[in-house]
């Protein structure tokens, strides 16, 4: 079976893009569309790479959750937003968050960030510092309720440490 030159060009573009990093199907299709390929060619190229096992939205989403949660310290909201922007469905994103957070829960990640940001001092009496920390953590995609709960827990632990001295 003879392949069309446009399809070969689309496949070569896919190879180059996938060699750099994983992509979701819609993200890769969007990049091919931006390069001027027709919808039929894009669909054939995407199908080809899916059949080879190089394109799998669930694997892509799970890898991204792990990378963003552990590497960047993002909360579930920011991770979900990132994945939805990449064109993944809400169902795939929700499933990836559940499986990806088994190793490193959102509460653990938040506690780690709070410890890192407050290692230099006590935050119990520093209102501006606490507000700055809350804004930082919300920017990382953590829910406000969990932020306040973990900050209060960290303050209690600091208080117990001071009592034992």
Backbone torsions as a table, in degrees:
resi	resn	phi	psi	omega
1	UNK	NA	127.5	-177.2
2	UNK	-87.2	131.8	179.9
3	UNK	-91.7	151.0	179.4
4	UNK	-80.5	146.0	-179.3
5	UNK	-58.9	-36.9	179.8
6	UNK	-65.3	-39.2	178.7
7	UNK	-65.8	-40.6	176.9
8	UNK	-61.4	-42.1	178.4
9	UNK	-63.1	-41.2	179.4
10	UNK	-64.6	-41.7	178.7
11	UNK	-64.1	-41.1	178.3
12	UNK	-63.0	-39.8	176.5
13	UNK	-62.1	-42.6	178.0
14	UNK	-62.0	-44.8	179.0
15	UNK	-56.9	-46.0	-179.4
16	UNK	-62.0	-45.6	-178.8
17	UNK	-66.5	-41.9	-179.0
18	UNK	-73.1	-23.9	176.5
19	UNK	-69.2	-28.4	-179.8
20	UNK	-76.0	-44.1	-179.3
21	UNK	-170.4	168.2	175.0
22	UNK	-65.3	150.9	175.1
23	UNK	-136.2	152.7	168.6
24	UNK	-81.9	160.9	-177.6
25	UNK	-60.3	-48.0	-177.6
26	UNK	-67.8	-35.3	178.0
27	UNK	-63.8	-46.5	179.9
28	UNK	-65.0	-41.4	177.9
29	UNK	-61.6	-39.9	178.1
30	UNK	-63.2	-39.3	178.6
31	UNK	-67.3	-38.2	177.1
32	UNK	-67.0	-38.9	178.3
33	UNK	-62.8	-40.9	178.5
34	UNK	-64.3	-24.8	177.6
35	UNK	-83.1	-3.9	174.4
36	UNK	96.9	11.9	178.7
37	UNK	-77.6	149.3	178.8
38	UNK	-76.2	157.1	-176.6
39	UNK	-58.0	-42.1	-179.3
40	UNK	-61.1	-43.7	179.6
41	UNK	-65.5	-43.3	179.5
42	UNK	-60.2	-45.9	-179.4
43	UNK	-60.8	-44.3	179.4
44	UNK	-63.9	-42.6	-179.8
45	UNK	-65.1	-44.1	179.2
46	UNK	-62.4	-44.8	178.4
47	UNK	-59.8	-41.9	180.0
48	UNK	-59.1	-47.6	-177.6
49	UNK	-74.6	-28.2	174.7
50	UNK	-66.9	-44.6	179.4
51	UNK	-63.2	-34.3	177.9
52	UNK	-74.7	-15.1	-180.0
53	UNK	91.9	8.8	179.5
54	UNK	-85.9	-14.9	178.0
55	UNK	-123.3	118.0	177.6
56	UNK	-150.8	108.0	-175.7
57	UNK	-60.5	-35.8	-179.0
58	UNK	-67.5	-43.6	178.1
59	UNK	-65.8	-43.4	178.3
60	UNK	-58.1	-46.8	-178.9
61	UNK	-64.0	-44.2	179.8
62	UNK	-62.7	-42.4	177.9
63	UNK	-63.1	-40.8	179.7
64	UNK	-67.3	-38.9	178.0
65	UNK	-60.4	-48.5	179.8
66	UNK	-60.2	-45.2	-178.1
67	UNK	-63.7	-46.3	-176.7
68	UNK	-74.2	-33.0	-179.1
69	UNK	-74.3	-46.0	-176.3
70	UNK	-89.7	-41.2	-176.6
71	UNK	-77.1	-42.1	-176.2
72	UNK	-102.9	-13.6	-179.6
73	UNK	69.7	34.8	-179.0
74	UNK	-84.4	151.5	172.8
75	UNK	-85.4	170.3	-176.2
76	UNK	-60.2	-36.3	-178.8
77	UNK	-62.8	-45.0	-178.2
78	UNK	-69.6	-38.8	178.2
79	UNK	-63.7	-46.1	179.8
80	UNK	-61.0	-43.3	179.0
81	UNK	-60.4	-44.6	179.3
82	UNK	-59.8	-47.2	-177.3
83	UNK	-69.0	-36.7	177.3
84	UNK	-66.2	-35.3	176.1
85	UNK	-64.0	-29.0	179.1
86	UNK	-78.4	-1.9	175.4
87	UNK	92.1	14.5	178.3
88	UNK	-83.0	151.1	-179.4
89	UNK	-74.5	157.5	179.3
90	UNK	-61.6	-35.6	179.8
91	UNK	-64.7	-44.2	179.1
92	UNK	-65.6	-41.3	179.2
93	UNK	-62.8	-46.1	-179.5
94	UNK	-61.6	-44.0	179.4
95	UNK	-64.9	-41.0	-179.9
96	UNK	-65.5	-37.0	177.8
97	UNK	-65.0	-39.4	179.5
98	UNK	-65.8	-49.8	-177.5
99	UNK	-71.8	-37.8	-178.3
100	UNK	-71.7	-24.7	-178.7
101	UNK	-90.7	2.5	178.6
102	UNK	-65.3	-37.4	-178.1
103	UNK	-76.2	-38.9	-170.4
104	UNK	-142.2	95.7	-174.7
105	UNK	-67.8	162.8	179.1
106	UNK	-63.0	-38.0	178.8
107	UNK	-65.9	-39.8	177.5
108	UNK	-64.3	-43.7	179.6
109	UNK	-62.7	-42.3	180.0
110	UNK	-64.8	-44.9	178.3
111	UNK	-59.7	-42.8	178.8
112	UNK	-61.7	-44.5	178.7
113	UNK	-65.0	-40.0	179.2
114	UNK	-63.3	-45.0	178.8
115	UNK	-61.1	-43.2	-178.8
116	UNK	-63.3	-43.5	-176.5
117	UNK	-76.3	-20.8	-177.8
118	UNK	-111.7	11.6	-177.4
119	UNK	-61.7	-29.0	-176.2
120	UNK	-81.1	-14.0	-178.2
121	UNK	-171.4	175.0	-179.0
122	UNK	-84.2	131.9	-178.8
123	UNK	-100.2	-1.6	-174.3
124	UNK	-61.6	-39.9	-175.1
125	UNK	-103.3	3.2	-176.2
126	UNK	-105.4	90.9	-176.1
127	UNK	-63.5	-45.9	-179.5
128	UNK	-64.0	-40.4	178.4
129	UNK	-63.5	-38.7	179.4
130	UNK	-67.7	-41.9	178.4
131	UNK	-62.9	-41.3	178.8
132	UNK	-63.1	-41.9	178.3
133	UNK	-63.1	-43.3	179.5
134	UNK	-62.2	-44.6	178.7
135	UNK	-61.6	-43.0	179.0
136	UNK	-59.6	-47.3	-177.4
137	UNK	-69.0	-35.7	175.8
138	UNK	-65.9	-37.1	176.6
139	UNK	-64.4	-26.3	177.4
140	UNK	-80.8	-6.9	175.1
141	UNK	97.5	19.0	178.1
142	UNK	-92.0	144.5	-179.8
143	UNK	-72.4	142.0	-176.8
144	UNK	-54.9	-41.9	-179.2
145	UNK	-59.0	-44.0	179.2
146	UNK	-68.4	-37.5	178.3
147	UNK	-59.6	-51.3	-177.6
148	UNK	-64.2	-39.0	178.7
149	UNK	-61.5	-45.3	-177.5
150	UNK	-72.8	-34.0	176.0
151	UNK	-66.1	-44.1	177.7
152	UNK	-60.6	-41.5	178.8
153	UNK	-63.7	-42.1	178.8
154	UNK	-64.4	-39.5	178.3
155	UNK	-64.5	-41.0	178.3
156	UNK	-63.1	-42.1	178.8
157	UNK	-64.1	-40.3	176.8
158	UNK	-63.1	-40.1	179.3
159	UNK	-63.6	-40.1	178.7
160	UNK	-68.7	-35.4	178.1
161	UNK	-64.8	-39.0	179.8
162	UNK	-67.4	-36.2	-179.0
163	UNK	-66.3	-30.9	-175.7
164	UNK	-80.9	-8.8	-178.1
165	UNK	-84.7	NA	NA
